[in-house]
Amino acid sequence: MHAKAKPETESVIVAKEDLVNAWLVLEKLVVSLRKIGSAHAVSTPGELTPEVERQMFLEIGKFVSENVFDDANRFRIPLGDYLPDEEAESLADQLEYWKPQTTQNQKIN
């Protein structure tokens, strides 16, 4: 089910508790997103109405806000401590973060 580290891959010793906590957050997020998507699945693309799509996104937002955000924030900090500050900052700079699709004068729905 899960890929194992390749022998030539650099390794870092991580406390099992930190690994388990991070994995549980990712598992909860991915499985739940899959379930939410399946609950809103349609047999043809035309059946995915804007209202159904909107409802799906609302459910995703609600689930992440209520069930994932706090845990992910709490468990990312200990994992980040395993990396040197400079490396962590460099990796973070490479991430694609959320950006608003509206200007400040427009209302975000």
SVG drawing of the C-alpha trace seen along z (x, -y; Angstrom):
<svg xmlns="http://www.w3.org/2000/svg" viewBox="-28 -48 50 50">
<polyline fill="none" stroke="black" stroke-width="0.4" points="0.0,0.0 2.7,-2.5 6.0,-3.1 9.1,-2.5 12.1,-4.9 14.6,-4.2 18.0,-3.2 19.7,-6.2 17.2,-8.6 18.5,-10.8 16.9,-9.7 16.0,-11.6 15.2,-9.9 11.8,-11.0 9.9,-10.3 7.2,-7.7 4.6,-9.9 5.4,-12.8 5.2,-10.5 2.0,-8.9 0.3,-12.2 1.2,-13.7 0.2,-10.5 -3.2,-10.4 -3.9,-14.0 -3.0,-13.3 -5.0,-10.0 -8.1,-11.7 -7.8,-14.5 -7.3,-12.3 -9.9,-9.7 -12.4,-12.3 -11.9,-14.3 -12.3,-11.1 -15.6,-10.3 -16.9,-13.9 -16.1,-13.7 -17.7,-10.3 -20.9,-11.5 -21.2,-14.2 -20.1,-12.1 -22.1,-12.2 -22.1,-9.8 -21.6,-12.5 -19.9,-15.9 -23.0,-17.8 -24.8,-16.5 -22.4,-18.4 -24.5,-21.5 -23.0,-24.7 -25.2,-24.2 -23.9,-20.6 -20.3,-21.7 -20.9,-24.7 -22.3,-22.3 -19.3,-19.9 -16.9,-22.8 -18.8,-24.0 -18.7,-20.6 -14.9,-20.3 -14.3,-23.7 -16.5,-22.8 -14.7,-19.5 -11.2,-20.9 -12.1,-23.8 -13.7,-21.6 -11.6,-18.4 -8.2,-19.0 -6.9,-22.5 -6.1,-22.5 -4.4,-19.1 -2.4,-19.9 -1.2,-23.1 -0.3,-21.4 1.5,-18.5 3.4,-20.4 5.5,-22.3 7.2,-19.3 7.9,-17.9 9.4,-21.2 11.8,-21.0 13.6,-18.1 14.8,-20.3 17.4,-23.0 15.7,-26.4 17.3,-27.4 16.1,-24.2 12.6,-24.5 12.4,-28.1 13.7,-27.1 11.2,-24.3 8.3,-26.5 9.3,-29.1 8.7,-26.5 5.1,-25.7 2.2,-27.0 0.0,-28.7 -3.7,-29.8 -4.2,-33.2 -7.5,-35.1 -9.2,-35.2 -10.8,-38.6 -9.5,-42.1 -10.0,-43.6 -13.0,-45.5 -14.8,-42.4 -16.8,-40.3 -15.6,-36.7 -18.6,-34.3"/>
</svg>
